Amino acid sequence: MPELSSSNLLVLLLAAMVGWLGVGVLLAVVRLNRTYELFPSRFIYPANCKPEDCQDPAGFIRFTTPRLAVFGTLCVLICVFYLLNEFTGLLSGLPKWFSNGAAVFLFPPPFVWFTLFFSTYAS
């Protein structure tokens, strides 16, 4: 097991946050697919909309669940990459700045895609 330094703890914290976000999103997808009803959530509605504001709940669920599933899966995969890199040295042959950069810059593109997508198309 590698020595825990401040950068390692930062990566572990980032992995935990991204992993929990992914798991939460995937649980929301499962709940939407099982109940086929909208529920209060701060994450799955664009622009702070409320479930009762939705004009076509079935269409919204059909539209959002595949995108939520992609985003949640990406978050979980990024978390797994962070942890593999930290504990097995997956990128140990590369310069330290590259592996740290990969840990920091892998998450923002899917998050920006998801945020822009929802603010543009889901409302």
Protein Blocks (a to p, Z undefined) as FASTA:
>chain_A
ZZddfklmmmmmmmmmmmmmmmmmmmmmmmmmmnopacddfklpghhiafklpmblmlmm
mmmmmmmmmmmmmmmmmmmmmmmmmmnommmmpcfklmmmmmmmmmmmmmmmmmmmmmmm
mZZ
